[in-house]
Amino acid sequence: MARVIVDVMLKPEILDPQGQAIARALPRLGFSRVADVRQGKRFEIEIDGPADEAEITKMAETLLANTVIEDFTIRLEQ
């Protein structure tokens, strides 16, 4: 069994209103050194058998990320 982590983030040129809201709230909570925040998604997927990176990439492109506005990275954990 393999464990795969897929992190999905908005592309840098896409505005991130959730990240901006968090960035504005943090100083009010006493975290004054935060310069910027980008909010994203993390998927942890258990695969039966060995992980096939091409299959995971297809999964991310098809369902997990909107590739028009989001980038994703894949990490395999042993």
SEVO-525131 format. One record per residue: residue in three letters; z, x, y of N, C-alpha, C, O in turn; residue number from 1. Coordinates in Angstrom, 2 decimals, always signed. Atoms other than C-alpha are relative to their C-alpha. Example, Ala and Ser with C-alpha at 12.3 -4.5 7.8 and 13.67 -1.06 7.14 Angstrom:
<r 'ALA', <+0.00, +0.89, -1.19>, <+7.80, +12.30, -4.50>, <+0.00, +0.90, +1.20>, <+0.66, +1.94, +1.18>, 1>
<r 'SER', <-0.06, -0.82, -1.19>, <+7.14, +13.67, -1.06>, <+0.73, -0.77, +1.09>, <+0.90, -0.26, +2.20>, 2>
END
This chain:
<r 'MET', <+0.00, +0.85, -1.18>, <+0.00, +0.00, +0.00>, <+0.00, +0.89, +1.24>, <+0.70, +1.90, +1.29>, 1>
<r 'ALA', <+0.10, -0.74, -1.25>, <-0.87, +1.26, +3.45>, <+0.46, -0.88, +1.16>, <+0.34, -2.10, +1.12>, 2>
<r 'ARG', <-0.39, +0.70, -1.22>, <+0.51, +0.32, +6.83>, <-0.87, +0.52, +1.13>, <-1.02, +1.72, +1.33>, 3>
<r 'VAL', <+0.90, -0.33, -1.11>, <-1.82, +0.22, +9.81>, <+0.58, -0.59, +1.28>, <+1.02, -1.74, +1.29>, 4>
<r 'ILE', <-0.43, +0.46, -1.32>, <-0.83, -0.04, +13.48>, <-1.23, -0.07, +0.89>, <-1.96, +0.91, +1.03>, 5>
<r 'VAL', <+1.10, +0.17, -0.94>, <-3.40, -1.45, +15.90>, <+0.61, -0.34, +1.36>, <+1.25, -1.38, +1.51>, 6>
<r 'ASP', <-0.47, +0.24, -1.37>, <-2.51, -1.15, +19.59>, <-1.20, -0.45, +0.84>, <-2.25, +0.19, +0.83>, 7>
<r 'VAL', <+1.06, +0.57, -0.83>, <-4.59, -3.28, +21.98>, <+0.48, +0.00, +1.45>, <+1.56, -0.51, +1.76>, 8>
<r 'MET', <-0.33, -0.05, -1.43>, <-4.59, -2.66, +25.73>, <-1.21, -0.44, +0.81>, <-2.36, -0.24, +0.42>, 9>
<r 'LEU', <+1.08, +0.31, -0.93>, <-6.60, -4.01, +28.62>, <-0.67, +1.30, +0.44>, <+0.00, +2.32, +0.61>, 10>
<r 'LYS', <+0.71, -1.17, -0.51>, <-9.28, -1.58, +29.75>, <+0.55, +0.33, +1.39>, <+0.99, -0.57, +2.11>, 11>
<r 'PRO', <-0.60, -0.40, -1.28>, <-8.15, +0.43, +32.81>, <-0.55, -0.75, +1.21>, <+0.17, -0.97, +2.18>, 12>
<r 'GLU', <+0.60, +0.67, -1.16>, <-10.57, -1.36, +35.14>, <+0.31, -1.50, +0.08>, <-0.04, -2.15, +1.06>, 13>
<r 'ILE', <-0.35, +1.42, +0.03>, <-9.24, -4.82, +34.17>, <+1.39, -0.19, +0.61>, <+2.34, +0.50, +0.23>, 14>
<r 'LEU', <-1.30, +0.30, -0.60>, <-6.42, -6.24, +36.31>, <+0.96, -0.51, -1.07>, <+0.55, -1.23, -1.98>, 15>
<r 'ASP', <-1.03, +0.38, +0.97>, <-3.17, -6.76, +34.38>, <+1.12, -0.75, +0.73>, <+2.11, -0.13, +1.11>, 16>
<r 'PRO', <-1.02, +0.74, -0.75>, <-1.16, -9.58, +36.05>, <+1.38, +0.04, -0.67>, <+2.39, +0.06, +0.03>, 17>
<r 'GLN', <-1.31, -0.07, +0.67>, <+1.58, -9.47, +33.39>, <+0.65, +1.35, +0.26>, <+1.84, +1.43, +0.55>, 18>
<r 'GLY', <-0.53, -1.33, -0.30>, <+1.98, -5.73, +33.84>, <+0.47, +0.11, +1.44>, <+1.51, +0.72, +1.71>, 19>
<r 'GLN', <-0.39, -0.04, -1.41>, <+2.08, -6.16, +37.62>, <+1.30, -0.76, +0.23>, <+2.15, -0.31, +1.00>, 20>
<r 'ALA', <-1.24, +0.78, -0.14>, <+4.78, -8.86, +37.34>, <+1.20, +0.79, -0.53>, <+2.27, +0.78, +0.08>, 21>
<r 'ILE', <-1.08, -0.83, +0.56>, <+6.87, -6.57, +35.14>, <+0.32, +1.15, +0.94>, <+1.49, +1.46, +1.18>, 22>
<r 'ALA', <-0.20, -1.12, -0.92>, <+6.35, -3.65, +37.54>, <+0.75, -0.43, +1.25>, <+1.56, +0.33, +1.77>, 23>
<r 'ARG', <-0.71, +0.50, -1.18>, <+7.56, -5.80, +40.45>, <+1.45, -0.36, -0.33>, <+2.33, -0.21, +0.51>, 24>
<r 'ALA', <-1.35, +0.43, +0.39>, <+10.61, -7.06, +38.50>, <+0.93, +1.18, -0.29>, <+2.13, +1.10, -0.03>, 25>
<r 'LEU', <-0.86, -1.12, +0.41>, <+11.87, -3.68, +37.26>, <+0.84, +0.59, +1.14>, <+2.03, +0.83, +0.92>, 26>
<r 'PRO', <-0.85, -0.52, -1.08>, <+13.00, -2.34, +40.67>, <+1.14, -0.95, +0.37>, <+2.23, -0.50, +0.72>, 27>
<r 'ARG', <-1.07, +0.97, -0.29>, <+14.97, -5.56, +41.24>, <+1.12, +0.08, -1.03>, <+2.25, -0.33, -0.77>, 28>
<r 'LEU', <-0.99, -0.14, +1.07>, <+16.76, -4.81, +37.96>, <+0.61, +1.41, -0.03>, <+1.37, +1.74, -0.94>, 29>
<r 'GLY', <-0.60, -1.32, -0.11>, <+17.64, -1.28, +39.05>, <-0.83, +1.14, -0.57>, <-0.35, +2.27, -0.62>, 30>
<r 'PHE', <+0.88, -1.04, +0.54>, <+14.71, +0.63, +37.52>, <-1.02, +0.39, +1.07>, <-2.16, -0.07, +1.05>, 31>
<r 'SER', <+0.80, -0.26, -1.20>, <+13.32, +2.12, +40.71>, <-1.07, +1.08, -0.19>, <-1.92, +1.24, +0.68>, 32>
<r 'ARG', <+0.94, -1.11, +0.17>, <+11.33, +5.05, +39.25>, <-1.30, -0.40, -0.70>, <-2.15, +0.46, -0.92>, 33>
<r 'VAL', <+1.20, +0.46, +0.71>, <+8.65, +2.94, +37.49>, <-1.17, -0.08, +0.99>, <-1.08, -0.78, +2.00>, 34>
<r 'ALA', <+1.16, -0.03, -0.89>, <+5.25, +3.60, +39.07>, <-1.02, -1.08, -0.36>, <-1.66, -1.63, +0.53>, 35>
<r 'ASP', <+1.00, +0.97, +0.42>, <+3.07, +1.25, +36.99>, <+0.35, -0.48, -1.40>, <+1.02, +0.21, -2.16>, 36>
<r 'VAL', <-0.20, +0.57, +1.34>, <+3.15, -1.00, +33.92>, <-1.30, -0.64, -0.44>, <-1.94, -1.37, +0.32>, 37>
<r 'ARG', <+1.13, +0.70, +0.65>, <+0.33, -2.08, +31.60>, <+0.57, -0.66, -1.24>, <+1.27, +0.00, -2.02>, 38>
<r 'GLN', <-0.53, +0.76, +1.11>, <+1.15, -4.75, +29.05>, <-1.08, -0.15, -1.07>, <-2.25, -0.37, -0.74>, 39>
<r 'GLY', <+0.98, +0.10, +1.07>, <-0.54, -4.87, +25.64>, <+0.55, -0.69, -1.23>, <+1.59, -1.35, -1.18>, 40>
<r 'LYS', <-0.39, +0.62, +1.27>, <-0.31, -6.02, +22.03>, <+0.05, +1.07, -1.08>, <-0.69, +2.05, -1.02>, 41>
<r 'ARG', <-0.10, -0.90, +1.15>, <+0.73, -4.24, +18.82>, <-0.03, -0.85, -1.26>, <+0.70, -1.82, -1.39>, 42>
<r 'PHE', <+0.11, +0.67, +1.29>, <-0.27, -5.37, +15.34>, <+0.40, +0.98, -1.09>, <-0.09, +2.11, -1.12>, 43>
<r 'GLU', <-0.38, -0.79, +1.16>, <+1.39, -4.01, +12.19>, <-0.55, -0.72, -1.22>, <-0.17, -1.85, -1.50>, 44>
<r 'ILE', <+0.72, +0.64, +1.10>, <-0.77, -4.71, +9.14>, <+0.28, +0.76, -1.29>, <+0.13, +1.98, -1.34>, 45>
<r 'GLU', <-0.20, -0.57, +1.33>, <+0.12, -4.10, +5.49>, <-1.29, -0.24, -0.80>, <-1.76, -1.37, -0.89>, 46>
<r 'ILE', <+1.24, +0.07, +0.76>, <-2.96, -3.36, +3.36>, <+0.30, +0.32, -1.46>, <+0.97, +1.31, -1.75>, 47>
<r 'ASP', <-0.10, -0.32, +1.41>, <-3.05, -3.55, -0.44>, <-0.96, +1.14, -0.31>, <-2.15, +1.05, +0.00>, 48>
<r 'GLY', <+0.85, -1.14, +0.31>, <-4.36, -0.21, -1.67>, <-0.16, +0.91, +1.21>, <+0.52, +0.72, +2.22>, 49>
<r 'PRO', <+0.21, -0.93, -1.12>, <-5.62, +2.59, +0.58>, <-0.68, -0.71, +1.18>, <-1.48, -1.63, +1.00>, 50>
<r 'ALA', <+0.60, +0.57, -1.20>, <-6.57, +1.77, +4.16>, <-1.41, +0.53, +0.19>, <-1.67, +1.72, +0.01>, 51>
<r 'ASP', <+1.40, -0.34, -0.30>, <-10.27, +1.76, +5.00>, <-0.17, -0.14, +1.50>, <-0.18, -1.25, +2.03>, 52>
<r 'GLU', <+0.06, +0.04, -1.47>, <-10.65, +2.71, +8.66>, <-1.15, -0.86, +0.51>, <-1.00, -1.53, +1.52>, 53>
<r 'ALA', <+1.13, +0.83, -0.42>, <-14.06, +1.03, +8.90>, <+0.36, -1.48, -0.08>, <-0.01, -2.27, +0.79>, 54>
<r 'GLU', <-0.42, +1.41, +0.15>, <-12.56, -2.24, +7.62>, <+1.00, -0.38, +1.09>, <+0.92, -1.48, +1.65>, 55>
<r 'ILE', <-0.99, +0.29, -1.04>, <-9.63, -2.02, +10.05>, <-0.68, -0.09, +1.36>, <-0.34, -0.95, +2.17>, 56>
<r 'THR', <+0.75, +0.06, -1.26>, <-12.02, -1.29, +12.92>, <-0.73, -1.33, +0.13>, <-0.70, -1.95, +1.20>, 57>
<r 'LYS', <+0.70, +1.29, -0.01>, <-14.10, -4.35, +12.00>, <+0.98, -1.15, +0.26>, <+0.68, -2.08, +1.00>, 58>
<r 'MET', <-1.04, +1.02, -0.20>, <-10.90, -6.44, +11.83>, <+0.42, -0.05, +1.47>, <+0.54, -1.13, +2.05>, 59>
<r 'ALA', <-0.42, -0.05, -1.41>, <-9.85, -5.27, +15.31>, <-1.10, -0.53, +0.92>, <-0.82, -1.28, +1.85>, 60>
<r 'GLU', <+1.11, +0.46, -0.84>, <-13.31, -5.87, +16.80>, <-0.25, -1.49, -0.14>, <-0.67, -2.15, +0.81>, 61>
<r 'THR', <+0.29, +1.40, +0.26>, <-13.59, -9.31, +15.21>, <+1.10, -0.95, +0.48>, <+0.81, -2.01, +1.02>, 62>
<r 'LEU', <-1.09, +0.95, -0.24>, <-10.13, -10.81, +15.73>, <+1.09, +0.53, +0.92>, <+1.58, -0.22, +1.76>, 63>
<r 'LEU', <-1.21, -0.47, -0.68>, <-7.44, -8.57, +17.20>, <-0.21, +0.34, +1.46>, <+0.72, +0.20, +2.26>, 64>
<r 'ALA', <+0.25, -0.40, -1.38>, <-9.09, -7.39, +20.42>, <-1.25, -0.69, +0.54>, <-2.21, -0.95, -0.19>, 65>
<r 'ASN', <+1.19, +0.46, -0.70>, <-11.49, -8.84, +22.94>, <-0.64, +1.26, +0.59>, <-0.24, +1.73, +1.66>, 66>
<r 'THR', <+0.54, -1.30, -0.37>, <-13.66, -5.74, +23.21>, <-0.73, +0.02, +1.35>, <-1.09, +1.09, +1.84>, 67>
<r 'VAL', <+0.60, +0.03, -1.34>, <-15.21, -6.90, +26.48>, <+1.01, +0.50, +1.03>, <+0.65, +1.22, +1.96>, 68>
<r 'ILE', <-1.02, -0.36, -0.98>, <-11.90, -6.40, +28.31>, <+1.14, +0.85, -0.57>, <+2.01, +1.29, +0.18>, 69>
<r 'GLU', <-1.10, -0.74, +0.61>, <-9.66, -4.56, +25.80>, <-0.52, +1.17, -0.83>, <-1.60, +1.12, -1.41>, 70>
<r 'ASP', <+0.22, -1.13, +0.89>, <-9.59, -1.21, +24.04>, <+1.06, -0.07, -1.09>, <+2.10, -0.71, -0.91>, 71>
<r 'PHE', <-1.02, -0.05, +1.05>, <-7.77, -0.58, +20.77>, <+0.02, +1.37, -0.65>, <-0.98, +2.10, -0.65>, 72>
<r 'THR', <-0.15, -1.21, +0.78>, <-6.43, +2.34, +18.79>, <+0.58, -0.38, -1.34>, <+1.32, -1.36, -1.47>, 73>
<r 'ILE', <-0.46, +0.25, +1.37>, <-5.73, +2.51, +15.07>, <+0.77, +1.22, -0.47>, <+0.32, +2.35, -0.32>, 74>
<r 'ARG', <-0.79, -1.06, +0.60>, <-2.98, +4.55, +13.42>, <+0.35, -0.39, -1.42>, <+0.75, -1.52, -1.67>, 75>
<r 'LEU', <-0.39, +0.23, +1.38>, <-2.37, +4.84, +9.71>, <+1.37, +0.61, -0.21>, <+1.59, +1.77, +0.13>, 76>
<r 'GLU', <-1.31, -0.51, +0.34>, <+1.24, +5.19, +8.59>, <+0.10, +0.10, -1.51>, <-0.34, -0.79, -2.23>, 77>
<r 'GLN', <-0.15, -0.18, +1.44>, <+2.06, +6.54, +5.16>, <+1.39, -0.40, -0.43>, <+1.72, -0.32, -1.61>, 78>
END
